[in-house]
Amino acid sequence: MRYSCIAALALGTSLTAHADIVSLTPVADAFVSSTQPAGNFGGAGALALAAPGLPQGEFQTLIRFDTGPAISTFNASYGAGNWVITNISLVLTSTAPGNPIFNASAAGQFRLSWMQNDSWVEGTGGPGSPGATGINFQTLPSFLSPADESLGVFNYGGGTSGTVPINPAITPALAGDVGLGGPVSFRLSPEGSSVAWVFNSRSFGTVANRPSLQITAVPAPASGALAAVSLLVGLRRRRTSTIS
């Protein structure tokens, strides 16, 4: 029993003490607006989501990350494919609406979804001069798919500063997409009739306040179990040698 406890402790320790956390910044992001459905805002310094029916209309946001650097880090730490993802966190930094295009900030709920289609184009438009190319409110539906997955509904408290970590459900589709080491797209859409949130984009001047995707991985359970068994065998051999 004593050795079983030690092995279990060793296994638990191996899965927690050796976690790698990689923080990624977006390679593309943009918001779309129902009041300017043909306008692109991919070059804006802020992103937004807002419920339909609000004075400035509905907003949704798309964010894309390249997970290649994370996969390279995990493979270097644990061996190719010898790891599992234990946590994914999308971290956004709230800001005050700095342009009349946005709705006033208001608490409410929003949905985070994984998108199967990564081919949307960020564009270069901004609130003062919306672009004519890139993702917009009219073209957004063409990039949505029945295979897209909801990763959860979350609460926004209405604040205009500070970071907001969002911890989505790690669905098989999301985990598989991240594991490929390529592009991974997320969509933030309003739930209900009240939410209005503005947060910094990847074009924001302060790098530390841009969106980030934090991915945590640990050695695969089989690797941890093997380490625990090796420890147990070593302890038994040592005990036998001491007795003899």
Number of C-alpha atoms within 10 A of each C-alpha: 6 6 14 12 11 16 22 16 12 18 21 15 13 20 20 13 9 13 19 18 18 18 17 18 21 20 14 21 28 31 27 26 24 18 14 18 15 18 25 29 29 31 24 23 18 28 31 28 28 34 25 18 11 16 13 19 18 26 26 23 21 26 24 22 22 20 23 15 14 23 22 13 16 24 15 12 17 19 13 12 13 17 25 18 19 15 16 23 17 19 19 21 21 26 20 17 19 12 11 10 15 25 23 20 23 18 14 20 21 24 16 23 21 22 24 20 16 16 11 19 15 22 22 18 20 18 19 11 13 19 19 14 16 19 29 28 19 15 14 15 9 10 14 15 11 7 11 17 18 17 18 14 16 16 14 17 15 17 17 17 13 12 17 18 16 18 17 20 17 15 13 10 15 22 16 11 18 22 18 13 16 15 19 22 24 24 22 21 21 25 18 11 14 18 26 29 31 27 24 24 30 25 18 17 11 9 13 11 19 22 29 23 22 18 20 19 25 24 24 17 16 12 17 21 19 13 16 22 19 13 17 19 14 12 14 13 12 11 11 10 9 8 7 5
